[in-house]
């Protein structure tokens, strides 16, 4: 399995888990959602580090994130 496939699997799993968390709003801890968003943001940074332009764009399309959403997750990284 190459880097693109691994990142794609990780990000798809995290995004679908985040969507499940959003459906159960009052049943989840706010920290759980924040940690999941931060992990997606870290994956975004890793993808930008290891993938070239066309691979990165293909990954964004496969996982269904536009540029605004991509930047939003990157901004969730704790500083």
C-alpha positions in Angstrom: 0.0 0.0 0.0 1.5 3.4 -1.0 1.3 6.7 0.8 -1.7 8.0 -1.3 -3.8 4.9 -0.5 -2.9 5.0 3.2 -3.7 8.7 3.5 -7.0 8.2 1.6 -8.0 5.3 3.9 -7.2 7.3 7.1 -8.9 10.4 6.0 -12.1 8.7 4.7 -12.4 6.8 8.0 -11.8 10.0 10.0 -14.3 12.1 8.0 -17.0 9.4 8.2 -16.4 9.1 12.0 -16.6 12.9 12.3 -19.9 12.8 10.4 -21.3 10.2 12.8 -20.2 12.3 15.7 -22.0 15.3 14.3 -25.2 13.3 14.0 -25.0 12.4 17.7 -24.3 16.0 18.8 -25.3 15.8 22.4 -24.0 12.3 22.9 -20.4 13.1 22.2 -17.8 15.0 24.1 -16.7 18.2 22.4 -13.1 17.1 22.8 -13.8 13.9 20.8 -14.8 16.0 17.8 -11.8 18.4 18.3 -9.4 15.5 18.4 -10.9 14.0 15.2 -10.7 17.3 13.4 -7.1 17.8 14.5 -6.2 14.4 13.2 -7.8 15.1 9.8 -5.8 18.4 9.7 -2.5 16.5 10.4 -3.3 14.2 7.6 -3.9 17.2 5.3 -0.4 18.5 6.2 1.1 15.0 5.6 -0.6 14.8 2.3 0.8 18.2 1.2 4.3 17.1 2.3 4.4 13.7 0.6 2.2 14.2 -2.6 2.8 16.1 -5.7 0.1 18.5 -7.1 -1.8 16.0 -9.2 -1.8 13.3 -6.5 -2.9 15.8 -3.9 -5.7 17.1 -6.1 -6.8 13.5 -6.8 -6.8 12.7 -3.1 -8.9 15.8 -2.3 -11.5 14.7 -4.9 -11.6 11.1 -3.7 -12.2 12.1 -0.1 -14.7 14.8 -1.1 -13.0 17.9 0.4 -12.9 21.2 -1.4 -10.1 23.8 -0.8 -12.1 25.6 1.9 -12.8 22.4 3.9 -9.1 21.4 3.4 -7.9 24.7 4.9 -10.5 24.5 7.7 -9.1 21.1 8.9 -5.6 22.3 8.6 -6.5 25.3 10.9 -7.7 22.9 13.6 -4.1 21.9 14.5 -3.4 22.8 18.1 -0.5 25.3 18.3 
